[in-house]
Amino acid sequence: MRVELRNPSRTLEIDGPLTVVALLQRLEVDRETVLVICDGTLVPGDARIEADAAVEIRPVISGGAP
């Protein structure tokens, strides 16, 4: 699968299939700090990502009015 990470931006090729949780563990990324988007759709931690998928991992950014 092609995995695109943000901050810093980089692209990796990872053997799959994997669950979201397994992918993040392999990348040493905390699940609570990112959003995982597979083929344009936000996916939960137990979702299975196929070997030919395009995955984007974005950091969670929160904010609000003072």
A tleap script that builds the chain and sets N, CA, C and O, in Angstrom:
source leaprc.protein.ff14SB
mol = sequence {
  NMET ARG VAL GLU LEU ARG ASN PRO SER ARG
  THR LEU GLU ILE ASP GLY PRO LEU THR VAL
  VAL ALA LEU LEU GLN ARG LEU GLU VAL ASP
  ARG GLU THR VAL LEU VAL ILE CYS ASP GLY
  THR LEU VAL PRO GLY ASP ALA ARG ILE GLU
  ALA ASP ALA ALA VAL GLU ILE ARG PRO VAL
  ILE SER GLY GLY ALA CPRO
}
set mol.1.N position { 0.843 -1.176 0.000 }
set mol.1.CA position { 0.000 0.000 0.000 }
set mol.1.C position { 0.887 1.237 0.000 }
set mol.1.O position { 2.006 1.222 0.511 }
set mol.2.N position { 0.368 2.291 -0.576 }
set mol.2.CA position { 1.099 3.562 -0.583 }
set mol.2.C position { 0.562 4.381 0.585 }
set mol.2.O position { -0.636 4.649 0.678 }
set mol.3.N position { 1.468 4.770 1.467 }
set mol.3.CA position { 1.080 5.520 2.663 }
set mol.3.C position { 1.721 6.903 2.597 }
set mol.3.O position { 2.942 7.037 2.511 }
set mol.4.N position { 0.875 7.921 2.640 }
set mol.4.CA position { 1.343 9.302 2.641 }
set mol.4.C position { 1.155 9.872 4.042 }
set mol.4.O position { 0.039 9.928 4.559 }
set mol.5.N position { 2.253 10.289 4.640 }
set mol.5.CA position { 2.220 10.884 5.976 }
set mol.5.C position { 2.407 12.381 5.861 }
set mol.5.O position { 3.108 12.867 4.973 }
set mol.6.N position { 1.779 13.105 6.763 }
set mol.6.CA position { 1.894 14.569 6.814 }
set mol.6.C position { 2.699 14.965 8.039 }
set mol.6.O position { 2.692 14.261 9.049 }
set mol.7.N position { 3.378 16.068 7.952 }
set mol.7.CA position { 4.126 16.692 9.064 }
set mol.7.C position { 5.149 15.782 9.706 }
set mol.7.O position { 4.886 15.281 10.799 }
set mol.8.N position { 6.264 15.541 9.120 }
set mol.8.CA position { 6.698 15.997 7.790 }
set mol.8.C position { 6.119 15.105 6.699 }
set mol.8.O position { 5.852 13.922 6.912 }
set mol.9.N position { 5.931 15.703 5.524 }
set mol.9.CA position { 5.362 14.965 4.400 }
set mol.9.C position { 6.363 13.964 3.862 }
set mol.9.O position { 7.523 14.286 3.603 }
set mol.10.N position { 5.873 12.718 3.699 }
set mol.10.CA position { 6.687 11.671 3.100 }
set mol.10.C position { 5.755 10.558 2.637 }
set mol.10.O position { 4.642 10.417 3.145 }
set mol.11.N position { 6.211 9.775 1.679 }
set mol.11.CA position { 5.427 8.663 1.153 }
set mol.11.C position { 6.214 7.380 1.336 }
set mol.11.O position { 7.408 7.319 1.043 }
set mol.12.N position { 5.524 6.345 1.828 }
set mol.12.CA position { 6.147 5.046 2.068 }
set mol.12.C position { 5.357 3.958 1.358 }
set mol.12.O position { 4.156 4.107 1.132 }
set mol.13.N position { 6.018 2.876 1.009 }
set mol.13.CA position { 5.361 1.682 0.501 }
set mol.13.C position { 5.416 0.646 1.625 }
set mol.13.O position { 6.495 0.314 2.116 }
set mol.14.N position { 4.255 0.140 2.026 }
set mol.14.CA position { 4.147 -0.819 3.117 }
set mol.14.C position { 3.451 -2.062 2.583 }
set mol.14.O position { 2.459 -1.955 1.862 }
set mol.15.N position { 3.965 -3.243 2.931 }
set mol.15.CA position { 3.306 -4.485 2.542 }
set mol.15.C position { 1.997 -4.633 3.302 }
set mol.15.O position { 1.932 -4.337 4.495 }
set mol.16.N position { 0.975 -5.080 2.631 }
set mol.16.CA position { -0.323 -5.283 3.251 }
set mol.16.C position { -0.874 -6.613 2.817 }
set mol.16.O position { -0.196 -7.379 2.133 }
set mol.17.N position { -2.092 -6.893 3.206 }
set mol.17.CA position { -3.050 -6.059 3.913 }
set mol.17.C position { -2.745 -5.968 5.404 }
set mol.17.O position { -2.092 -6.841 5.977 }
set mol.18.N position { -3.237 -4.883 6.023 }
set mol.18.CA position { -3.081 -4.643 7.455 }
set mol.18.C position { -4.328 -3.939 7.974 }
set mol.18.O position { -5.051 -3.290 7.217 }
set mol.19.N position { -4.567 -4.075 9.264 }
set mol.19.CA position { -5.590 -3.231 9.880 }
set mol.19.C position { -4.976 -1.860 10.111 }
set mol.19.O position { -3.755 -1.710 10.074 }
set mol.20.N position { -5.804 -0.872 10.345 }
set mol.20.CA position { -5.321 0.475 10.642 }
set mol.20.C position { -4.426 0.438 11.878 }
set mol.20.O position { -3.350 1.036 11.884 }
set mol.21.N position { -4.867 -0.259 12.923 }
set mol.21.CA position { -4.082 -0.335 14.156 }
set mol.21.C position { -2.705 -0.952 13.893 }
set mol.21.O position { -1.696 -0.443 14.380 }
set mol.22.N position { -2.659 -2.047 13.126 }
set mol.22.CA position { -1.380 -2.698 12.823 }
set mol.22.C position { -0.468 -1.785 12.006 }
set mol.22.O position { 0.740 -1.742 12.239 }
set mol.23.N position { -1.045 -1.058 11.051 }
set mol.23.CA position { -0.254 -0.125 10.247 }
set mol.23.C position { 0.358 0.955 11.129 }
set mol.23.O position { 1.548 1.250 11.019 }
set mol.24.N position { -0.446 1.539 11.995 }
set mol.24.CA position { 0.059 2.604 12.866 }
set mol.24.C position { 1.101 2.081 13.847 }
set mol.24.O position { 2.056 2.790 14.164 }
set mol.25.N position { 0.936 0.860 14.331 }
set mol.25.CA position { 1.948 0.263 15.206 }
set mol.25.C position { 3.253 0.086 14.451 }
set mol.25.O position { 4.326 0.374 14.981 }
set mol.26.N position { 3.165 -0.385 13.222 }
set mol.26.CA position { 4.374 -0.579 12.411 }
set mol.26.C position { 5.097 0.751 12.177 }
set mol.26.O position { 6.326 0.801 12.145 }
set mol.27.N position { 4.320 1.826 12.014 }
set mol.27.CA position { 4.903 3.151 11.782 }
set mol.27.C position { 5.256 3.880 13.085 }
set mol.27.O position { 5.818 4.975 13.062 }
set mol.28.N position { 4.918 3.259 14.216 }
set mol.28.CA position { 5.148 3.850 15.538 }
set mol.28.C position { 4.437 5.198 15.678 }
set mol.28.O position { 5.017 6.186 16.129 }
set mol.29.N position { 3.160 5.206 15.275 }
set mol.29.CA position { 2.313 6.397 15.340 }
set mol.29.C position { 1.184 6.122 16.323 }
set mol.29.O position { 0.544 5.073 16.251 }
set mol.30.N position { 0.935 7.040 17.232 }
set mol.30.CA position { -0.141 6.917 18.214 }
set mol.30.C position { -1.488 7.127 17.525 }
set mol.30.O position { -1.713 8.165 16.902 }
set mol.31.N position { -2.377 6.150 17.635 }
set mol.31.CA position { -3.690 6.191 16.986 }
set mol.31.C position { -4.510 7.414 17.382 }
set mol.31.O position { -5.301 7.916 16.583 }
set mol.32.N position { -4.329 7.890 18.600 }
set mol.32.CA position { -5.113 9.023 19.101 }
set mol.32.C position { -4.685 10.366 18.509 }
set mol.32.O position { -5.361 11.373 18.717 }
set mol.33.N position { -3.575 10.392 17.778 }
set mol.33.CA position { -3.051 11.661 17.276 }
set mol.33.C position { -3.256 11.872 15.779 }
set mol.33.O position { -2.861 12.905 15.239 }
set mol.34.N position { -3.880 10.883 15.096 }
set mol.34.CA position { -3.988 10.968 13.644 }
set mol.34.C position { -5.361 10.561 13.141 }
set mol.34.O position { -6.128 9.887 13.828 }
set mol.35.N position { -5.646 10.993 11.913 }
set mol.35.CA position { -6.794 10.515 11.137 }
set mol.35.C position { -6.227 9.658 10.018 }
set mol.35.O position { -5.212 10.009 9.415 }
set mol.36.N position { -6.876 8.538 9.738 }
set mol.36.CA position { -6.432 7.653 8.663 }
set mol.36.C position { -7.495 7.652 7.580 }
set mol.36.O position { -8.662 7.352 7.831 }
set mol.37.N position { -7.072 7.992 6.377 }
set mol.37.CA position { -7.967 8.100 5.230 }
set mol.37.C position { -7.503 7.082 4.196 }
set mol.37.O position { -6.355 7.110 3.752 }
set mol.38.N position { -8.405 6.187 3.820 }
set mol.38.CA position { -8.080 5.136 2.854 }
set mol.38.C position { -8.928 5.340 1.605 }
set mol.38.O position { -10.157 5.323 1.665 }
set mol.39.N position { -8.264 5.530 0.491 }
set mol.39.CA position { -8.954 5.754 -0.787 }
set mol.39.C position { -10.026 6.829 -0.667 }
set mol.39.O position { -11.114 6.699 -1.230 }
set mol.40.N position { -9.712 7.894 0.072 }
set mol.40.CA position { -10.593 9.048 0.192 }
set mol.40.C position { -11.641 8.971 1.288 }
set mol.40.O position { -12.447 9.890 1.430 }
set mol.41.N position { -11.648 7.880 2.079 }
set mol.41.CA position { -12.651 7.699 3.129 }
set mol.41.C position { -11.978 7.554 4.486 }
set mol.41.O position { -11.025 6.789 4.632 }
set mol.42.N position { -12.473 8.288 5.479 }
set mol.42.CA position { -11.989 8.168 6.849 }
set mol.42.C position { -12.322 6.769 7.357 }
set mol.42.O position { -13.461 6.319 7.228 }
set mol.43.N position { -11.330 6.069 7.940 }
set mol.43.CA position { -11.551 4.690 8.364 }
set mol.43.C position { -11.264 4.514 9.853 }
set mol.43.O position { -10.398 5.196 10.401 }
set mol.44.N position { -11.997 3.588 10.522 }
set mol.44.CA position { -11.775 3.314 11.945 }
set mol.44.C position { -10.559 2.408 12.147 }
set mol.44.O position { -10.019 1.852 11.191 }
set mol.45.N position { -10.143 2.272 13.398 }
set mol.45.CA position { -8.950 1.500 13.732 }
set mol.45.C position { -9.017 0.036 13.377 }
set mol.45.O position { -7.985 -0.574 13.100 }
set mol.46.N position { -10.218 -0.554 13.375 }
set mol.46.CA position { -10.314 -1.982 13.078 }
set mol.46.C position { -10.507 -2.270 11.584 }
set mol.46.O position { -10.657 -3.428 11.192 }
set mol.47.N position { -10.502 -1.230 10.756 }
set mol.47.CA position { -10.674 -1.424 9.310 }
set mol.47.C position { -9.458 -2.129 8.719 }
set mol.47.O position { -8.322 -1.894 9.131 }
set mol.48.N position { -9.717 -2.987 7.756 }
set mol.48.CA position { -8.641 -3.691 7.047 }
set mol.48.C position { -8.292 -2.885 5.799 }
set mol.48.O position { -9.168 -2.503 5.023 }
set mol.49.N position { -7.013 -2.638 5.623 }
set mol.49.CA position { -6.535 -1.883 4.463 }
set mol.49.C position { -5.863 -2.869 3.517 }
set mol.49.O position { -4.932 -3.575 3.902 }
set mol.50.N position { -6.334 -2.911 2.298 }
set mol.50.CA position { -5.805 -3.844 1.309 }
set mol.50.C position { -4.441 -3.398 0.790 }
set mol.50.O position { -4.072 -2.230 0.908 }
set mol.51.N position { -3.711 -4.327 0.223 }
set mol.51.CA position { -2.339 -4.082 -0.228 }
set mol.51.C position { -2.243 -3.023 -1.320 }
set mol.51.O position { -1.215 -2.357 -1.438 }
set mol.52.N position { -3.297 -2.855 -2.125 }
set mol.52.CA position { -3.246 -1.900 -3.239 }
set mol.52.C position { -3.876 -0.551 -2.899 }
set mol.52.O position { -4.113 0.259 -3.795 }
set mol.53.N position { -4.149 -0.299 -1.622 }
set mol.53.CA position { -4.830 0.930 -1.199 }
set mol.53.C position { -3.882 2.127 -1.157 }
set mol.53.O position { -2.666 1.990 -1.022 }
set mol.54.N position { -4.493 3.305 -1.278 }
set mol.54.CA position { -3.784 4.569 -1.064 }
set mol.54.C position { -4.247 5.110 0.281 }
set mol.54.O position { -5.439 5.342 0.483 }
set mol.55.N position { -3.306 5.313 1.204 }
set mol.55.CA position { -3.621 5.717 2.568 }
set mol.55.C position { -2.971 7.060 2.863 }
set mol.55.O position { -1.819 7.301 2.504 }
set mol.56.N position { -3.717 7.918 3.514 }
set mol.56.CA position { -3.175 9.188 3.970 }
set mol.56.C position { -3.334 9.249 5.491 }
set mol.56.O position { -4.405 8.957 6.023 }
set mol.57.N position { -2.271 9.628 6.174 }
set mol.57.CA position { -2.298 9.749 7.627 }
set mol.57.C position { -2.059 11.214 7.951 }
set mol.57.O position { -0.996 11.770 7.673 }
set mol.58.N position { -3.097 11.833 8.559 }
set mol.58.CA position { -3.038 13.261 8.883 }
set mol.58.C position { -3.051 13.458 10.398 }
set mol.58.O position { -3.768 12.752 11.106 }
set mol.59.N position { -2.276 14.397 10.893 }
set mol.59.CA position { -2.343 14.679 12.333 }
set mol.59.C position { -3.675 15.334 12.679 }
set mol.59.O position { -4.235 16.093 11.889 }
set mol.60.N position { -4.168 15.028 13.869 }
set mol.60.CA position { -5.393 15.639 14.359 }
set mol.60.C position { -5.041 17.039 14.829 }
set mol.60.O position { -4.093 17.231 15.591 }
set mol.61.N position { -5.810 18.013 14.371 }
set mol.61.CA position { -5.602 19.401 14.783 }
set mol.61.C position { -6.908 19.888 15.349 }
set mol.61.O position { -7.945 19.819 14.690 }
set mol.62.N position { -6.863 20.379 16.564 }
set mol.62.CA position { -8.082 20.871 17.172 }
set mol.62.C position { -7.903 22.340 17.528 }
set mol.62.O position { -6.785 22.835 17.672 }
set mol.63.N position { -8.988 22.996 17.659 }
set mol.63.CA position { -8.967 24.405 18.006 }
set mol.63.C position { -10.388 24.879 18.206 }
set mol.63.O position { -11.337 24.106 18.073 }
set mol.64.N position { -10.527 26.110 18.515 }
set mol.64.CA position { -11.858 26.630 18.729 }
set mol.64.C position { -11.804 28.096 19.096 }
set mol.64.O position { -10.739 28.707 19.191 }
set mol.65.N position { -12.957 28.622 19.292 }
set mol.65.CA position { -13.054 30.031 19.658 }
set mol.65.C position { -12.645 30.211 21.110 }
set mol.65.O position { -12.921 29.349 21.944 }
set mol.66.N position { -11.987 31.329 21.423 }
set mol.66.CA position { -11.583 31.565 22.809 }
set mol.66.C position { -12.764 31.840 23.703 }
set mol.66.O position { -12.593 32.059 24.902 }
savepdb mol mol.pdb
quit
